[in-house]
Amino acid sequence: MGSGVVRWGRAGAGYDLVVTALFATPWTAGLVFDAMRAVHEGLGVGGAPPPSMNGTALLMTSLFGVVVVMWSIARWVRPEPVLIGMDTAGRLVFSAWFTWALAEGESRVLVAFLVLELAWALVQGWAVVGQYRGRAHR
């Protein structure tokens, strides 16, 4: 297995684990949304402020958090090119949804998440493509 894929796949998994772990419980997810709202208001960025979350929204957010945490652990333990490639595709889909939300007038705080998703998609995708190009030239 290519060391670039392993290195960038694990790095992306570690990033996801750190960023999404706080979304994995309703209590911590609520705190994250409170912090995002404070940043939005403190910086005076455009768009609608992140919402105060009710129980159902926090439940759905926590389900997302748990799934991403589990997916992060799976990619950390088995940073295989196919899994890293799937994660890269998922990052591009997430980026599309961040772009959609921004176009719909949501908080510009989301730009930070969008930039990071695109950056990780780029470095992971580059490593995966390099891995497969290397195989094709053998």
DSSP file (Angstrom, degrees, kcal/mol; ACC not computed):
  #  RESIDUE AA STRUCTURE BP1 BP2  ACC     N-H-->O    O-->H-N    N-H-->O    O-->H-N    TCO  KAPPA ALPHA  PHI   PSI    X-CA   Y-CA   Z-CA
    1    1 A M              0   0    0      0, 0.0     2,-0.1     0, 0.0    79,-0.0   0.000 360.0 360.0 360.0 137.7    0.0    0.0    0.0
    2    2 A G     >  -     0   0    0      1,-0.1     4,-2.0   125,-0.1     5,-0.2  -0.347 360.0-138.9 -64.7 135.8    1.4    3.4   -0.9
    3    3 A S  H  > S+     0   0    0      1,-0.2     4,-3.1     2,-0.2     5,-0.2   0.834 102.1  58.3 -66.3 -31.1    2.8    5.4    2.0
    4    4 A G  H  > S+     0   0    0      2,-0.2     4,-2.8     1,-0.2     5,-0.4   0.908 106.8  47.5 -63.6 -41.3    1.2    8.6    0.7
    5    5 A V  H  > S+     0   0    0    122,-0.3     4,-2.6     2,-0.2     5,-0.3   0.930 114.9  45.8 -64.9 -44.5   -2.3    7.1    0.8
    6    6 A V  H  X S+     0   0    0     -4,-2.0     4,-2.6     2,-0.2     5,-0.3   0.948 115.8  46.0 -62.5 -48.9   -1.7    5.7    4.4
    7    7 A R  H  X S+     0   0    0     -4,-3.1     4,-2.2     1,-0.2    -2,-0.2   0.955 120.7  36.6 -60.8 -53.2   -0.2    9.0    5.6
    8    8 A W  H  X S+     0   0    0     -4,-2.8     4,-2.5     2,-0.2    -1,-0.2   0.844 116.2  54.4 -72.8 -32.3   -2.9   11.3    4.1
    9    9 A G  H  X S+     0   0    0     -4,-2.6     4,-2.1    -5,-0.4    -2,-0.2   0.930 112.9  42.4 -64.9 -44.9   -5.7    8.8    4.8
   10   10 A R  H  X S+     0   0    0     -4,-2.6     4,-2.8    -5,-0.3    -2,-0.2   0.889 113.3  52.7 -68.1 -39.0   -4.8    8.6    8.5
   11   11 A A  H  X S+     0   0    0     -4,-2.2     4,-2.6    -5,-0.3    -2,-0.2   0.929 111.1  46.8 -62.5 -43.7   -4.3   12.3    8.7
   12   12 A G  H  X S+     0   0    0     -4,-2.5     4,-2.6     2,-0.2    -1,-0.2   0.890 112.3  50.4 -63.9 -39.1   -7.7   12.9    7.2
   13   13 A A  H  X S+     0   0    0     -4,-2.1     4,-2.5     2,-0.2    -2,-0.2   0.911 110.8  49.1 -64.9 -42.0   -9.2   10.3    9.5
   14   14 A G  H  X S+     0   0    0     -4,-2.8     4,-2.4     2,-0.2    -2,-0.2   0.919 110.8  49.9 -63.1 -43.9   -7.6   12.0   12.5
   15   15 A Y  H  X S+     0   0    0     -4,-2.6     4,-2.8     1,-0.2     5,-0.3   0.948 112.1  48.0 -57.8 -49.7   -8.8   15.4   11.4
   16   16 A D  H  X S+     0   0    0     -4,-2.6     4,-2.8     1,-0.2     5,-0.3   0.901 110.4  52.1 -59.7 -41.5  -12.4   14.1   11.0
   17   17 A L  H  X S+     0   0    0     -4,-2.5     4,-1.6     1,-0.2    -1,-0.2   0.932 112.9  43.8 -61.0 -46.3  -12.2   12.4   14.4
   18   18 A V  H  X S+     0   0    0     -4,-2.4     4,-0.5     1,-0.2    -2,-0.2   0.931 118.8  42.9 -64.5 -46.2  -11.1   15.6   16.2
   19   19 A V  H  < S+     0   0    0     -4,-2.8     3,-0.2    -5,-0.2    -2,-0.2   0.871 122.2  36.2 -71.7 -37.2  -13.6   17.8   14.3
   20   20 A T  H >< S+     0   0    0     -4,-2.8     3,-1.6    -5,-0.3     4,-0.4   0.625  91.7  85.0 -96.9 -11.8  -16.7   15.5   14.6
   21   21 A A  H >< S+     0   0    0     -4,-1.6     3,-1.5    -5,-0.3     4,-0.2   0.882  89.4  55.6 -57.0 -37.1  -16.2   13.9   18.0
   22   22 A L  T 3< S+     0   0    0     -4,-0.5     3,-0.4     1,-0.3    10,-0.3   0.675 102.1  57.1 -71.3 -14.7  -18.0   16.9   19.6
   23   23 A F  T <  S+     0   0    0     -3,-1.6    42,-0.6     1,-0.2    43,-0.3   0.507  85.1  86.3 -86.8  -4.8  -21.0   16.4   17.3
   24   24 A A  S <  S+     0   0    0     -3,-1.5    -1,-0.2    -4,-0.4    -2,-0.1   0.570  88.0  45.2 -80.5  -9.6  -21.4   12.8   18.6
   25   25 A T  S  > S-     0   0    0     -3,-0.4     4,-2.6    -4,-0.2     5,-0.2  -0.969  80.4-126.1-128.2 150.7  -23.6   13.6   21.6
   26   26 A P  H  > S+     0   0    0      0, 0.0     4,-1.9     0, 0.0     5,-0.1   0.867 110.0  52.2 -59.8 -35.4  -26.5   16.0   21.8
   27   27 A W  H  > S+     0   0    0      2,-0.2     4,-1.4     1,-0.2     5,-0.1   0.937 114.6  38.8 -69.0 -47.5  -24.9   17.9   24.7
   28   28 A T  H  > S+     0   0    0      2,-0.2     4,-2.2     1,-0.2    -1,-0.2   0.859 113.4  55.9 -73.4 -34.0  -21.6   18.6   23.0
   29   29 A A  H  X S+     0   0    0     -4,-2.6     4,-2.4     1,-0.2    -1,-0.2   0.913 105.8  52.5 -62.1 -41.1  -23.2   19.2   19.6
   30   30 A G  H  X S+     0   0    0     -4,-1.9     4,-2.2    -5,-0.2    -1,-0.2   0.892 108.6  50.5 -59.6 -40.1  -25.4   21.9   21.2
   31   31 A L  H  X S+     0   0    0     -4,-1.4     4,-2.5     2,-0.2    -1,-0.2   0.882 108.1  52.7 -65.2 -38.5  -22.2   23.5   22.6
   32   32 A V  H  X S+     0   0    0     -4,-2.2     4,-2.7   -10,-0.3    -2,-0.2   0.930 110.1  47.4 -63.6 -44.4  -20.6   23.4   19.2
   33   33 A F  H  X S+     0   0    0     -4,-2.4     4,-2.3     2,-0.2    -2,-0.2   0.886 110.9  52.1 -64.9 -37.4  -23.6   25.2   17.6
   34   34 A D  H  X S+     0   0    0     -4,-2.2     4,-2.2     2,-0.2    -1,-0.2   0.920 111.4  47.3 -61.3 -42.8  -23.5   27.7   20.5
   35   35 A A  H  X S+     0   0    0     -4,-2.5     4,-2.5     2,-0.2    -2,-0.2   0.903 110.9  50.9 -66.4 -41.3  -19.8   28.3   19.7
   36   36 A M  H  X S+     0   0    0     -4,-2.7     4,-2.6     1,-0.2    -1,-0.2   0.901 110.6  49.7 -62.3 -39.6  -20.5   28.7   16.0
   37   37 A R  H  X S+     0   0    0     -4,-2.3     4,-2.7     2,-0.2     5,-0.2   0.904 110.2  50.6 -64.9 -41.2  -23.2   31.2   16.8
   38   38 A A  H  X S+     0   0    0     -4,-2.2     4,-3.0     2,-0.2    -2,-0.2   0.900 111.9  47.0 -64.1 -41.5  -20.8   33.2   19.0
   39   39 A V  H  X S+     0   0    0     -4,-2.5     4,-2.7     2,-0.2     5,-0.3   0.930 111.7  51.6 -64.3 -45.0  -18.2   33.2   16.3
   40   40 A H  H  X>S+     0   0    0     -4,-2.6     5,-1.3     1,-0.2     4,-1.1   0.942 117.4  38.0 -55.4 -50.1  -20.8   34.3   13.7
   41   41 A E  H  <5S+     0   0    0     -4,-2.7    -2,-0.2     2,-0.2    -1,-0.2   0.890 115.9  52.5 -71.5 -39.5  -21.9   37.1   15.9
   42   42 A G  H  <5S+     0   0    0     -4,-3.0    -2,-0.2     1,-0.2    -1,-0.2   0.874 117.8  36.4 -65.4 -38.5  -18.5   38.1   17.2
   43   43 A L  H  <5S-     0   0    0     -4,-2.7    -1,-0.2    -5,-0.2    -2,-0.2   0.623 101.0-134.0 -89.1 -13.8  -17.0   38.3   13.7
   44   44 A G  T  <5 +     0   0    0     -4,-1.1    -3,-0.2    -5,-0.3    -4,-0.1   0.868  40.7 173.4  63.6  36.4  -20.1   39.8   12.2
   45   45 A V      < -     0   0    0     -5,-1.3    -1,-0.1    -6,-0.3    64,-0.1  -0.329  32.1 -98.7 -74.0 160.7  -19.9   37.5    9.2
   46   46 A G  S    S+     0   0    0     61,-0.1    62,-2.4    62,-0.1    63,-0.3  -0.121  76.7  49.3 -74.0 173.0  -22.7   37.4    6.7
   47   47 A G  S    S-     0   0    0     60,-0.2    59,-0.3    61,-0.1    60,-0.2  -0.106  97.1 -42.4  87.8 173.2  -25.5   34.9    6.4
   48   48 A A  B     -a  106   0A   0     57,-3.1    59,-0.9     1,-0.1    57,-0.0  -0.510  66.2-108.8 -74.1 140.0  -28.0   33.6    9.0
   49   49 A P        -     0   0    0      0, 0.0   -12,-0.1     0, 0.0    -1,-0.1  -0.354  44.4 -88.2 -65.9 149.9  -26.6   32.8   12.4
   50   50 A P        -     0   0    0      0, 0.0     3,-0.0     0, 0.0   -10,-0.0  -0.312  57.1-108.9 -54.9 142.1  -26.3   29.1   13.2
   51   51 A P        -     0   0    0      0, 0.0     2,-0.5     0, 0.0   -14,-0.1  -0.252  18.5-107.6 -76.5 159.6  -29.6   28.0   14.8
   52   52 A S        -     0   0    0    -15,-0.0     2,-0.3   -18,-0.0   -22,-0.0  -0.764  48.8-127.9 -76.2 130.7  -30.4   27.1   18.4
   53   53 A M        -     0   0    0     -2,-0.5     2,-0.1   -23,-0.1   -19,-0.0  -0.660  18.0-152.3 -94.2 137.2  -30.9   23.4   18.1
   54   54 A N     >  -     0   0    0     -2,-0.3     4,-2.5     1,-0.0     5,-0.2  -0.394  40.1 -89.0 -92.1 178.8  -34.0   21.5   19.4
   55   55 A G  H  > S+     0   0    0      1,-0.2     4,-2.2     2,-0.2     5,-0.1   0.876 124.9  47.8 -58.7 -43.0  -34.0   17.9   20.5
   56   56 A T  H  > S+     0   0    0      2,-0.2     4,-2.5     1,-0.2    -1,-0.2   0.924 112.9  48.1 -67.1 -43.9  -34.7   16.4   17.1
   57   57 A A  H  > S+     0   0    0      1,-0.2     4,-2.4     2,-0.2    -2,-0.2   0.901 112.9  48.8 -63.4 -39.9  -32.1   18.5   15.3
   58   58 A L  H  X S+     0   0    0     -4,-2.5     4,-2.5     2,-0.2    -1,-0.2   0.871 109.5  53.2 -67.4 -36.1  -29.5   17.5   18.0
   59   59 A L  H  X S+     0   0    0     -4,-2.2     4,-2.2    -5,-0.2    -2,-0.2   0.951 111.9  44.2 -60.7 -49.6  -30.5   13.9   17.7
   60   60 A M  H  X S+     0   0    0     -4,-2.5     4,-2.1     1,-0.2    -2,-0.2   0.896 113.5  50.9 -65.2 -39.6  -29.9   14.0   13.9
   61   61 A T  H  X S+     0   0    0     -4,-2.4     4,-2.4     1,-0.2    -1,-0.2   0.904 110.4  50.0 -62.1 -41.7  -26.6   15.9   14.3
   62   62 A S  H  X S+     0   0    0     -4,-2.5     4,-2.7     2,-0.2    -2,-0.2   0.863 106.5  54.5 -68.1 -36.0  -25.4   13.3   16.9
   63   63 A L  H  X S+     0   0    0     -4,-2.2     4,-2.3     2,-0.2    -1,-0.2   0.937 110.1  47.5 -60.9 -44.7  -26.2   10.5   14.6
   64   64 A F  H  X S+     0   0    0     -4,-2.1     4,-2.6     1,-0.2     5,-0.2   0.931 111.7  51.4 -58.1 -46.4  -24.1   12.2   11.9
   65   65 A G  H  X S+     0   0    0     -4,-2.4     4,-2.3   -42,-0.6   -41,-0.3   0.906 110.1  47.6 -60.2 -44.0  -21.3   12.7   14.5
   66   66 A V  H  X S+     0   0    0     -4,-2.7     4,-2.5   -43,-0.3    -1,-0.2   0.916 112.3  49.5 -64.3 -43.5  -21.3    9.0   15.6
   67   67 A V  H  X S+     0   0    0     -4,-2.3     4,-2.6     1,-0.2    -2,-0.2   0.923 112.8  46.4 -63.4 -44.1  -21.2    7.8   12.0
   68   68 A V  H  X S+     0   0    0     -4,-2.6     4,-2.5     2,-0.2    -1,-0.2   0.892 111.4  51.9 -67.9 -38.1  -18.3   10.0   11.1
   69   69 A V  H  X S+     0   0    0     -4,-2.3     4,-2.2    -5,-0.2    -2,-0.2   0.939 112.5  45.8 -61.0 -45.9  -16.4    9.1   14.2
   70   70 A M  H  X S+     0   0    0     -4,-2.5     4,-2.4     1,-0.2    -2,-0.2   0.915 113.0  49.6 -63.8 -42.5  -16.9    5.4   13.4
   71   71 A W  H  X S+     0   0    0     -4,-2.6     4,-2.2     2,-0.2    -1,-0.2   0.877 109.5  53.1 -63.0 -38.2  -15.9    6.0    9.8
   72   72 A S  H  X S+     0   0    0     -4,-2.5     4,-2.0     2,-0.2    -2,-0.2   0.925 109.3  47.6 -62.7 -45.1  -12.8    7.9   11.0
   73   73 A I  H  X S+     0   0    0     -4,-2.2     4,-2.6     1,-0.2     5,-0.2   0.912 110.0  52.9 -63.4 -42.3  -11.7    5.0   13.2
   74   74 A A  H  X S+     0   0    0     -4,-2.4     4,-2.6     1,-0.2    -1,-0.2   0.911 111.6  45.6 -59.7 -42.9  -12.2    2.6   10.3
   75   75 A R  H  < S+     0   0    0     -4,-2.2    -1,-0.2     2,-0.2    -2,-0.2   0.809 111.7  52.7 -72.4 -28.7  -10.0    4.6    8.0
   76   76 A W  H  < S+     0   0    0     -4,-2.0    -2,-0.2    -5,-0.2    -1,-0.2   0.929 115.7  39.6 -68.3 -44.7   -7.4    5.0   10.7
   77   77 A V  H  < S+     0   0    0     -4,-2.6    -2,-0.2     1,-0.3    -3,-0.2   0.870 132.8  24.3 -72.8 -37.7   -7.2    1.3   11.3
   78   78 A R     <  +     0   0    0     -4,-2.6     2,-2.6    -5,-0.2    -1,-0.3  -0.654  67.1 178.6-130.4  76.1   -7.5    0.4    7.6
   79   79 A P        +     0   0    0      0, 0.0   -70,-0.2     0, 0.0   -69,-0.1  -0.338  23.6 164.2 -78.0  62.8   -6.3    3.3    5.5
   80   80 A E     >  -     0   0    0     -2,-2.6     4,-2.6     1,-0.1     3,-0.5  -0.531  48.6-117.6 -83.1 146.5   -6.8    1.4    2.2
   81   81 A P  H  > S+     0   0    0      0, 0.0     4,-2.7     0, 0.0     5,-0.2   0.856 113.8  53.6 -52.8 -39.2   -6.9    3.3   -1.1
   82   82 A V  H  > S+     0   0    0      2,-0.2     4,-2.1     1,-0.2     5,-0.1   0.905 111.5  45.1 -65.6 -39.2  -10.5    2.3   -1.8
   83   83 A L  H  > S+     0   0    0     -3,-0.5     4,-2.4     2,-0.2    -1,-0.2   0.897 114.4  48.1 -69.7 -39.8  -11.7    3.6    1.6
   84   84 A I  H  X S+     0   0    0     -4,-2.6     4,-2.3     2,-0.2    -2,-0.2   0.883 111.2  51.7 -68.3 -37.0   -9.6    6.8    1.2
   85   85 A G  H  X S+     0   0    0     -4,-2.7     4,-2.2    -5,-0.3    -2,-0.2   0.915 110.2  48.4 -62.9 -43.3  -11.0    7.2   -2.3
   86   86 A M  H  X S+     0   0    0     -4,-2.1     4,-2.4     1,-0.2    -2,-0.2   0.903 111.2  50.7 -63.2 -40.7  -14.6    6.8   -1.0
   87   87 A D  H  X S+     0   0    0     -4,-2.4     4,-2.4     2,-0.2    -2,-0.2   0.900 108.0  52.8 -64.0 -39.8  -13.9    9.3    1.7
   88   88 A T  H  X S+     0   0    0     -4,-2.3     4,-1.8     2,-0.2    -2,-0.2   0.920 109.3  48.7 -61.3 -44.1  -12.5   11.8   -0.8
   89   89 A A  H  X S+     0   0    0     -4,-2.2     4,-1.9     1,-0.2    -1,-0.2   0.909 110.4  52.0 -61.7 -41.4  -15.7   11.4   -2.9
   90   90 A G  H  X S+     0   0    0     -4,-2.4     4,-3.0     1,-0.2    -2,-0.2   0.885 106.1  54.2 -61.8 -39.0  -17.7   12.0    0.3
   91   91 A R  H  X S+     0   0    0     -4,-2.4     4,-2.5     1,-0.2    -1,-0.2   0.879 107.1  51.1 -62.7 -37.4  -15.7   15.1    1.0
   92   92 A L  H  X S+     0   0    0     -4,-1.8     4,-1.8     2,-0.2    -1,-0.2   0.888 111.0  47.9 -67.8 -37.5  -16.6   16.4   -2.4
   93   93 A V  H  X S+     0   0    0     -4,-1.9     4,-2.0     2,-0.2    -2,-0.2   0.939 111.6  49.7 -66.2 -46.6  -20.3   15.7   -1.7
   94   94 A F  H  X S+     0   0    0     -4,-3.0     4,-2.6     1,-0.2    -2,-0.2   0.910 108.9  53.8 -56.3 -41.8  -20.1   17.5    1.7
   95   95 A S  H  X S+     0   0    0     -4,-2.5     4,-2.5     1,-0.2    -1,-0.2   0.885 105.7  52.7 -61.6 -38.5  -18.4   20.4   -0.1
   96   96 A A  H  X S+     0   0    0     -4,-1.8     4,-2.4     2,-0.2    -1,-0.2   0.904 110.7  47.4 -62.2 -40.4  -21.4   20.6   -2.5
   97   97 A W  H  X S+     0   0    0     -4,-2.0     4,-2.6     2,-0.2    -2,-0.2   0.870 110.7  50.9 -71.9 -35.9  -23.8   20.7    0.5
   98   98 A F  H  X S+     0   0    0     -4,-2.6     4,-2.5     2,-0.2    -2,-0.2   0.928 111.8  48.6 -62.3 -43.3  -21.7   23.4    2.2
   99   99 A T  H  X S+     0   0    0     -4,-2.5     4,-2.4     2,-0.2    -2,-0.2   0.913 111.1  50.0 -62.4 -43.3  -21.7   25.4   -1.0
  100  100 A W  H  X S+     0   0    0     -4,-2.4     4,-1.7     2,-0.2    -2,-0.2   0.938 110.7  49.4 -59.7 -47.7  -25.5   24.9   -1.3
  101  101 A A  H  <>S+     0   0    0     -4,-2.6     5,-2.4     1,-0.2    -2,-0.2   0.899 111.4  49.0 -60.8 -41.4  -26.0   26.1    2.3
  102  102 A L  H ><5S+     0   0    0     -4,-2.5     3,-1.4     1,-0.2    -1,-0.2   0.904 110.0  51.1 -64.7 -40.2  -23.9   29.2    1.8
  103  103 A A  H 3<5S+     0   0    0     -4,-2.4    -1,-0.2     1,-0.3    -2,-0.2   0.796 105.4  57.6 -65.8 -27.5  -25.8   30.0   -1.4
  104  104 A E  T 3<5S-     0   0    0     -4,-1.7    -1,-0.3    -5,-0.2    -2,-0.2   0.448 127.7 -99.0 -82.5  -0.5  -29.0   29.6    0.6
  105  105 A G  T < 5 +     0   0    0     -3,-1.4   -57,-3.1    -4,-0.2    -3,-0.2   0.645  68.9 153.0  96.5  16.2  -27.8   32.3    3.0
  106  106 A E  B   < -a   48   0A   0     -5,-2.4    -1,-0.2   -59,-0.3   -60,-0.0  -0.262  57.7 -61.9 -74.0 168.6  -26.4   30.3    5.9
  107  107 A S    >   -     0   0    0    -59,-0.9     3,-1.7   -60,-0.2   -60,-0.2  -0.133  36.6-132.9 -54.0 137.4  -23.6   31.7    8.1
  108  108 A R  T >  S+     0   0    0    -62,-2.4     3,-1.6     1,-0.3     4,-0.4   0.544  97.1  87.1 -69.3  -6.2  -20.3   32.4    6.5
  109  109 A V  T >> S+     0   0    0    -63,-0.3     3,-1.2     1,-0.3     4,-0.6   0.818  77.1  68.8 -58.0 -29.3  -18.7   30.5    9.4
  110  110 A L  H <> S+     0   0    0     -3,-1.7     4,-2.5     1,-0.3    -1,-0.3   0.701  78.8  77.7 -65.0 -19.2  -19.4   27.4    7.2
  111  111 A V  H <> S+     0   0    0     -3,-1.6     4,-2.9     1,-0.2    -1,-0.3   0.884  89.1  56.5 -58.5 -37.7  -16.7   28.7    4.7
  112  112 A A  H <> S+     0   0    0     -3,-1.2     4,-1.9    -4,-0.4    -1,-0.2   0.917 109.0  45.4 -60.4 -43.1  -14.0   27.4    7.2
  113  113 A F  H  X S+     0   0    0     -4,-0.6     4,-2.6     2,-0.2    -2,-0.2   0.908 112.8  51.4 -65.6 -41.6  -15.6   23.9    7.0
  114  114 A L  H  X S+     0   0    0     -4,-2.5     4,-2.5     2,-0.2     5,-0.2   0.932 109.4  49.1 -61.2 -47.3  -15.8   24.1    3.2
  115  115 A V  H  X S+     0   0    0     -4,-2.9     4,-2.3     1,-0.2    -1,-0.2   0.914 113.0  47.4 -60.6 -43.6  -12.2   25.1    2.8
  116  116 A L  H  X S+     0   0    0     -4,-1.9     4,-2.6    -5,-0.2     5,-0.2   0.901 110.9  50.9 -67.1 -40.5  -11.0   22.3    5.0
  117  117 A E  H  X S+     0   0    0     -4,-2.6     4,-2.4     1,-0.2    -2,-0.2   0.932 112.8  46.2 -61.1 -45.0  -13.2   19.7    3.3
  118  118 A L  H  X S+     0   0    0     -4,-2.5     4,-2.2     2,-0.2    -2,-0.2   0.889 111.7  51.8 -65.6 -38.7  -11.9   20.8   -0.1
  119  119 A A  H  X S+     0   0    0     -4,-2.3     4,-2.5    -5,-0.2     5,-0.2   0.933 112.2  45.2 -63.1 -45.7   -8.3   20.8    1.1
  120  120 A W  H  X S+     0   0    0     -4,-2.6     4,-2.5     1,-0.2     5,-0.4   0.885 111.3  53.3 -67.0 -36.7   -8.6   17.2    2.5
  121  121 A A  H  X S+     0   0    0     -4,-2.4     4,-2.4    -5,-0.2     5,-0.2   0.912 110.6  48.9 -60.9 -41.4  -10.3   16.1   -0.7
  122  122 A L  H  X S+     0   0    0     -4,-2.2     4,-2.5     2,-0.2    -2,-0.2   0.955 115.0  40.7 -64.9 -51.7   -7.4   17.5   -2.7
  123  123 A V  H  X S+     0   0    0     -4,-2.5     4,-1.9     2,-0.2    -2,-0.2   0.908 120.1  43.8 -69.6 -39.9   -4.6   15.9   -0.6
  124  124 A Q  H  X S+     0   0    0     -4,-2.5     4,-2.5    -5,-0.2     5,-0.2   0.936 115.0  49.2 -67.9 -44.5   -6.3   12.6   -0.2
  125  125 A G  H  X S+     0   0    0     -4,-2.4     4,-2.9    -5,-0.4     5,-0.3   0.902 109.4  52.7 -60.8 -41.2   -7.4   12.5   -3.8
  126  126 A W  H  X S+     0   0    0     -4,-2.5     4,-2.4    -5,-0.2    -1,-0.2   0.917 110.9  47.4 -59.8 -44.3   -3.9   13.3   -5.0
  127  127 A A  H  X S+     0   0    0     -4,-1.9     4,-2.1     2,-0.2  -122,-0.3   0.909 113.5  47.2 -65.1 -42.6   -2.4   10.4   -2.9
  128  128 A V  H  X S+     0   0    0     -4,-2.5     4,-2.3     2,-0.2     5,-0.2   0.934 113.2  47.6 -66.4 -45.7   -5.0    7.9   -4.2
  129  129 A V  H  X S+     0   0    0     -4,-2.9     4,-2.6     1,-0.2     5,-0.2   0.921 112.0  51.1 -61.5 -42.7   -4.6    9.0   -7.8
  130  130 A G  H  X S+     0   0    0     -4,-2.4     4,-2.3    -5,-0.3    -1,-0.2   0.890 108.3  52.7 -60.1 -39.6   -0.8    8.7   -7.4
  131  131 A Q  H  X S+     0   0    0     -4,-2.1     4,-1.5     1,-0.2    -2,-0.2   0.933 112.8  43.0 -60.9 -47.4   -1.2    5.3   -5.9
  132  132 A Y  H  X S+     0   0    0     -4,-2.3     4,-1.8     2,-0.2    -2,-0.2   0.841 112.0  53.3 -73.0 -32.6   -3.2    4.0   -8.9
  133  133 A R  H  X S+     0   0    0     -4,-2.6     4,-1.3    -5,-0.2    -1,-0.2   0.904 107.0  53.6 -64.7 -40.5   -0.9    5.7  -11.4
  134  134 A G  H  < S+     0   0    0     -4,-2.3    -2,-0.2     1,-0.2    -1,-0.2   0.879 108.6  48.9 -61.1 -38.3    2.0    4.0   -9.8
  135  135 A R  H >< S+     0   0    0     -4,-1.5     3,-1.2     1,-0.2    -1,-0.2   0.871 107.4  55.5 -67.7 -37.3    0.2    0.6  -10.2
  136  136 A A  H 3< S+     0   0    0     -4,-1.8    -1,-0.2     1,-0.3    -2,-0.2   0.780 105.3  52.8 -68.2 -26.0   -0.5    1.3  -13.9
  137  137 A H  T 3<        0   0    0     -4,-1.3    -1,-0.3     1,-0.2    -2,-0.2   0.395 360.0 360.0 -91.3   3.8    3.1    2.0  -14.7
  138  138 A R    <         0   0    0     -3,-1.2    -1,-0.2    -4,-0.2    -2,-0.1   0.468 360.0 360.0 -85.2 360.0    4.3   -1.3  -13.2
